[in-house]
């Protein structure tokens, strides 16, 4: 609409300028004195200039609107490119950390995977990974990242798998205090902290102690970090402490993981179950 109106005003501008020039010619013809002629010429020029300025406003507005539209488009493209560069930079940082972790633990075989889905607000939380049977993934294989233990594989498809994370009410594994070598069982009863169970009140545990996986675990290799002790309560009833642990892994930011080809030790499990049954 504005473009059509701009074309109309362009024709109007030409008509007004032509009319002003005709008027000047007529006045000069019928004017008797040079003073009057000069005055008339001056007025006519002013009128022509004003008419040109007024009729030029609308085309300028149209051009400005078109330029603003193009600038907005360019701005969106540049912002998108900037966000992509930021994402690539953050991904490079994460991958460097993962690579450094893999080099430090080169005695294990790792399967890299991306987190393509997760839940963190339920009693039975899990993550979905884009690696499955085709990649060599099996049930009960450990899941880790550069920060520490993430969980274990609980279900495997051809190209995807589901991992039980530490924030799952059924998750249990043997752990120990790295400093004092005190053993316990890791669990989760809701909230933002994990719990270390079955630790007698007489055992040496301090706030700030690092908790790692234990040799007693039939699923996890020993020595992988779980988290840090943040609270110790000896006032609870019974023989055991209440120990709360802040996990080393930030599950809200978890994007890439490694699945460790560390198979479940069925023979050891069978022997232990046999002894427990006697």
C-alpha positions in Angstrom: 0.0 0.0 0.0 2.8 2.4 1.0 4.6 1.5 -2.3 1.5 2.5 -4.4 1.1 5.7 -2.5 4.8 6.4 -3.1 4.3 6.1 -6.8 1.3 8.4 -6.7 3.2 11.1 -4.8 6.1 10.8 -7.3 3.7 11.8 -10.1 2.2 14.5 -7.9 5.7 15.9 -7.2 6.4 16.2 -10.9 3.0 17.9 -11.5 3.6 20.5 -8.7 7.1 21.3 -10.0 5.8 21.7 -13.5 3.0 24.0 -12.3 5.5 26.1 -10.3 7.7 26.6 -13.4 4.7 27.5 -15.5 3.6 30.0 -12.9 7.1 31.5 -12.8 7.1 31.9 -16.6 3.7 33.7 -16.6 4.6 36.0 -13.8 7.9 36.9 -15.5 6.1 37.6 -18.8 3.6 39.9 -17.2 5.9 41.6 -14.8 7.2 45.0 -15.7 10.1 45.6 -13.4 13.3 43.6 -12.7 12.7 44.0 -8.9 9.3 42.3 -9.1 10.8 39.6 -11.4 13.5 38.9 -9.0 11.1 38.7 -6.1 8.7 36.4 -8.0 11.6 34.2 -9.0 12.7 33.9 -5.4 9.2 33.0 -4.2 8.7 30.4 -7.0 12.0 28.7 -6.2 11.0 28.5 -2.5 7.6 27.0 -3.4 9.2 24.5 -5.7 11.7 23.5 -3.0 9.0 23.1 -0.3 6.8 21.0 -2.6 9.8 18.8 -3.5 10.6 18.3 0.2 7.1 17.4 1.2 6.5 15.0 -1.7 9.9 13.3 -1.0 9.0 12.3 2.6 6.8 9.3 1.7 9.3 7.7 -0.7 12.0 8.2 2.0 9.7 6.5 4.6 9.2 3.6 2.3 12.9 3.2 1.6 13.7 3.4 5.4 11.1 0.7 6.1 12.6 -1.6 3.5 16.1 -0.9 4.9 15.0 -1.6 8.4 13.5 -4.9 7.3 16.7 -6.0 5.7 18.7 -4.9 8.8 16.4 -7.0 11.0 17.0 -10.0 8.8 20.7 -9.5 8.9 20.6 -9.1 12.6 18.8 -12.4 13.1 21.3 -14.2 10.8 24.3 -12.8 12.7 22.7 -13.7 16.1 22.1 -17.2 15.0 25.8 -17.5 13.7 27.0 -16.1 17.0 25.0 -18.6 19.0 26.3 -21.5 16.9 29.9 -20.3 17.5 29.2 -20.2 21.2 27.7 -23.7 21.1 30.7 -25.0 19.2 33.1 -23.4 21.7 31.3 -24.9 24.7 31.2 -28.3 22.9 35.0 -28.1 22.2 35.6 -27.4 25.9 33.5 -30.4 27.0 35.1 -32.7 24.4 38.6 -31.7 25.5 37.7 -32.6 29.1 36.3 -36.0 27.9 39.4 -36.6 25.8 41.6 -35.8 28.8 39.6 -38.2 31.0 39.8 -40.9 28.4 43.6 -40.6 28.1 43.9 -40.8 31.9 41.8 -44.0 31.9 43.2 -45.7 28.8 43.1 -49.1 30.4 39.3 -49.2 29.8 37.4 -49.4 26.5 34.9 -46.6 26.2 31.8 -46.2 24.0 31.0 -42.4 23.5 27.4 -41.4 23.6 25.3 -38.2 23.6 22.4 -37.7 26.1 19.3 -37.3 23.9 16.7 -37.4 26.6 16.5 -37.4 30.4 14.2 -37.0 33.4 15.4 -35.5 36.8 12.2 -34.9 38.7 10.9 -38.4 39.2 11.7 -41.1 41.9 13.1 -43.3 39.1 15.2 -40.9 36.9 17.0 -42.0 33.8 18.8 -40.8 30.7 18.4 -41.8 27.0 21.7 -42.3 25.0 22.2 -42.6 21.3 24.3 -45.8 21.5 22.9 -49.3 21.6 23.5 -52.9 20.6 25.1 -51.9 17.3 27.8 -50.0 19.3 28.5 -52.9 21.7 26.4 -51.6 24.6 25.1 -54.1 27.1 22.9 -54.0 30.3 24.7 -53.1 33.5 27.6 -51.4 31.8 28.8 -48.3 33.8 28.1 -44.8 32.5 30.6 -42.1 33.4 31.7 -38.7 32.3 34.8 -36.5 33.0 33.3 -35.4 36.4 32.5 -38.9 37.7 29.9 -41.7 37.8 26.6 -41.1 36.0 24.9 -44.4 36.4 24.5 -47.8 34.6 22.8 -49.2 31.5 19.4 -50.6 32.4 17.9 -51.2 28.9 19.4 -51.6 25.4 17.9 -51.2 22.0 19.6 -51.5 18.6 20.7 -47.8 18.4 19.7 -46.4 21.7 19.9 -47.3 25.4 18.5 -46.1 28.7 20.7 -45.5 31.7 19.7 -45.5 35.4 21.3 -42.5 37.0 22.4 -42.0 40.6 19.2 -40.1 41.3 17.1 -43.3 41.0 15.5 -45.0 44.0 16.7 -48.4 42.9 20.3 -47.4 42.3 22.8 -49.1 44.7 26.5 -49.6 44.5 29.5 -50.2 46.8 31.5 -47.1 47.5 34.2 -45.9 49.9 35.8 -42.8 51.4 38.9 -42.2 49.4 40.9 -40.8 52.3 40.1 -43.3 55.1 39.0 -46.3 53.0 35.7 -46.6 54.9 33.2 -48.7 52.9 29.5 -48.2 52.5 26.5 -48.5 50.1 25.4 -45.6 47.9 21.7 -44.9 47.5 19.3 -42.0 47.0 16.1 -41.2 48.9 15.0 -38.1 47.0 16.4 -34.5 47.1 19.6 -33.1 45.7 22.0 -35.3 47.7 23.0 -39.0 47.7 23.3 -41.0 50.8 26.1 -43.4 52.0 24.5 -46.2 54.0 25.8 -48.8 56.4 28.7 -46.8 57.8 29.1 -47.3 61.6 29.2 -44.2 63.8 32.7 -45.0 64.9 34.2 -44.9 61.4 36.4 -42.0 60.2 34.4 -39.8 57.9 34.7 -36.0 57.5 32.9 -33.3 55.6 34.8 -32.7 52.3 35.9 -36.3 51.9 35.7 -37.7 48.4 33.6 -40.8 47.8 34.7 -43.2 45.0 33.5 -46.6 43.7 34.8 -49.6 45.6 36.4 -52.8 44.7 33.4 -54.6 46.1 31.2 -53.4 43.2 30.4 -56.0 40.6 29.4 -53.4 38.1 31.7 -50.3 38.5 35.5 -50.3 38.2 37.1 -49.1 41.5 38.3 -45.5 41.9 35.7 -43.5 39.9 34.5 -40.4 41.7 30.9 -40.3 43.1 30.9 -37.0 45.0 31.9 -35.2 48.1 30.6 -35.6 51.7 28.6 -32.5 52.6 26.8 -33.6 55.9 27.3 -36.2 58.6 24.6 -36.9 61.2 25.6 -39.1 64.2 22.4 -38.3 66.1 20.2 -40.7 64.2 19.0 -43.8 66.0 20.9 -47.1 65.4 24.5 -48.0 64.8 25.1 -46.1 61.5 25.8 -42.5 60.5 23.6 -40.6 58.1 26.0 -39.3 55.4 24.9 -37.0 52.6 26.9 -36.7 49.4 26.9 -34.0 46.7 27.4 -35.8 43.4 30.3 -34.7 41.2 28.2 -34.8 38.1 25.9 -31.9 37.3 23.0 -33.9 35.7 21.2 -30.7 34.6 24.1 -29.9 32.3 25.0 -33.5 31.2 25.3 -33.8 27.4 28.1 -36.3 26.6 29.0 -39.5 28.4 31.1 -42.6 28.1 29.8 -46.2 28.5 32.5 -48.4 29.9 33.0 -51.8 28.5 33.3 -53.3 32.0 31.1 -56.3 32.1 29.0 -57.5 35.0 30.8 -60.2 37.0 28.2 -63.0 37.1 30.5 -65.6 38.5 31.4 -63.5 41.5 27.8 -62.6 42.0 26.8 -66.3 42.0 29.5 -67.2 44.5 28.5 -64.4 46.8 24.8 -65.4 46.6 25.7 -69.0 47.3 27.6 -68.0 50.5 24.7 -65.7 51.6 22.3 -68.6 51.1 24.2 -70.9 53.5 
